[in-house]
Amino acid sequence: MQPHATDSIKSFTQSSNDAEDGIWRNESSETYLASLDERQRLQENLIDGVRNVLVVLPSFGLAFDQEGIRQKVTLAYPKASVFFRTTSGKPFGVPSPEESDAIDLLIDLTGPGNRQGWFYARKLRKMARVAVGRNAGLFRKRIYDRVYDDKSIRAQLPADLLERERYVQKHVFALAGVAMMPQGDLTQDLGKVIALDLPLMK
């Protein structure tokens, strides 16, 4: 092979590598900016003075386990006690307070087709200072403070039930200021601090 042909191949290969590297950097930057934007929205959605949180679990399609939900809610509201109920109104674990406005934040994951009482949403609304949920049943869209309307975008949602519920439930939690995703890329860089704490090598 002639020298100038080899140089051309090297130049083409380097250009391809540079292009791929540029694409990767752009995608990484876009992902990071999207994460920052999502984190900002979560901060804006946080409710002040939350001490009691009630999470209503759907009768089917629960995308997150109970303890995982408790952990994420506690991360968003460190001083809060977290309670759970089913769509039929039965406590799931320690019963929540029953008095009017005893619940600071209601996160209602009841979805379309879930078994529920006719006026259960109204009862829940009376218990909570702030109610967050999805557009299910007769009243939620009108009486809740924040509603994720998955009915209006149903055609755009994943066909698989669990994937669809995971997507929707994540957005319901986000309306309540609770992040149901890893936050590793957004934490403070502690590399220098950790390095300083390591023992000296002998």
C-alpha angles and dihedrals in degrees: 000000000000119000095242091053090053091050090051092052091049091048092049092047092049091048091051091049091048091049092050090047090050092050091049091049092049092049091047091049092048091049091049093048090048089052091050091049091050091048090052091052090050091052091050091051095054115118120226122238099013113171103149124040124186118197117194108208119216118247089236138008099039102175098190129047120245097249091046089054091048091051094050093046091049091051089056094041109026095179095049131106112220123217131182135210136177124237088257090061098253118137116248102211121332110018116247123234113278102204122111111273090004088127116069095192129023117194106189114191094178107140136196111292095020116138109253143144119267094246099026092112090055091051091050091048092055090053096053135069091204122022124198124180147118134280098273130132126005106301115025097092090053103039106032121088096226125021131181105213103208090161091072093054099034093123090058096049124096114276093224110090098223094044090048093048092047090053094046097042091049089056093047090054089047090057086058092049094254118133114216095185138072115282097194096119092053103052125107116275105250097172096114093044092050091047091052091051094054116102118255115264114244 
